């Protein structure tokens, strides 16, 4: 990623132009989507933890 940032600053028309992040609406959208994707990506790991710790369920599905 760092190498691409250095390369994009030297190139006249980069594929990903980081100067577009100066637009507040685009920056807010990217931050919002990134938070959403992190949450959805963590769901398969956090849901079993919720079932075990929060609800007290074991692997068999019975509360202990």
Contact map, one row per residue, 1 for C-alpha under 8 A:
1111100000000000000000000000000000000000000000000000000000000000
1111110000000000000000000000000000000000000000000000000000000000
1111111000000000000000000000000000000000000000000000000000000000
1111111100000000000000000000000000000000000000000000000000000000
1111111110000000000000000000000000000000000000000000000000000000
0111111111000000000000000000000000000000000000000000000000000000
0011111111100000000000000000000000000000000000000000000000000000
0001111111111111100000000000000000000000000000000000000000000000
0000111111110100000000000000000000000000000000000000000000000000
0000011111110000000000000000000000000000000000000000000000000000
0000001111111100000000000000000000000000000000000000000000000000
0000000111111100000000000000000000000000000000000000000000000000
0000000100111110100000000000000000000000000000000000000000000000
0000000110111111100000000000000000000000000000000000000000000000
0000000100001111100000000000000000000000000000000000000000000000
0000000100000111110000000000000000000000000000000000000000000000
0000000100001111111100000000000000000000000000000000000000000000
0000000000000001111110000000000000000000000000000000000000000000
0000000000000000111111000000000000000000000000000000000000000000
0000000000000000111111100100000000000000000000000000000000000000
0000000000000000011111110110000000000000000000000000000000000000
0000000000000000001111110110000000000000000000000000000000000000
0000000000000000000111111110000000000000000000000000000000000000
0000000000000000000011111111000000000000000000000000000000000000
0000000000000000000000111111100000000000000000000000000000000000
0000000000000000000111111111110000000000000000000000000000000000
0000000000000000000011111111111000000000000000000000000000000000
0000000000000000000000011111111100000000000000000000000000000000
0000000000000000000000001111111110000000000000000000000000000000
0000000000000000000000000111111111000000000000000000000000000000
0000000000000000000000000011111111100000000000000000000000000000
0000000000000000000000000001111111110000000000000000000000000000
0000000000000000000000000000111111111000000000000000000000000000
0000000000000000000000000000011111111100000000000000000000000000
0000000000000000000000000000001111111110000000000000000000000000
0000000000000000000000000000000111111111000000000000000000000000
0000000000000000000000000000000011111111100000000000000000000000
0000000000000000000000000000000001111111110000000000000000000000
0000000000000000000000000000000000111111111000000000000000000000
0000000000000000000000000000000000011111111100000000000000000000
0000000000000000000000000000000000001111111100000000000000000000
0000000000000000000000000000000000000111111111000000000000000000
0000000000000000000000000000000000000011111111100000000000000000
0000000000000000000000000000000000000001111111110000000000000000
0000000000000000000000000000000000000000011111111000000000000000
0000000000000000000000000000000000000000011111111100000000000000
0000000000000000000000000000000000000000001111111110000000000000
0000000000000000000000000000000000000000000111111111000000000000
0000000000000000000000000000000000000000000011111111110000000000
0000000000000000000000000000000000000000000001111111111000000000
0000000000000000000000000000000000000000000000111111111111000000
0000000000000000000000000000000000000000000000011111111111000000
0000000000000000000000000000000000000000000000001111111110000000
0000000000000000000000000000000000000000000000001111111100000000
0000000000000000000000000000000000000000000000000111111110000010
0000000000000000000000000000000000000000000000000011111111000011
0000000000000000000000000000000000000000000000000011101111111111
0000000000000000000000000000000000000000000000000011000111111111
0000000000000000000000000000000000000000000000000000000011111100
0000000000000000000000000000000000000000000000000000000011111100
0000000000000000000000000000000000000000000000000000000011111110
0000000000000000000000000000000000000000000000000000000011111111
0000000000000000000000000000000000000000000000000000001111001111
0000000000000000000000000000000000000000000000000000000111000111
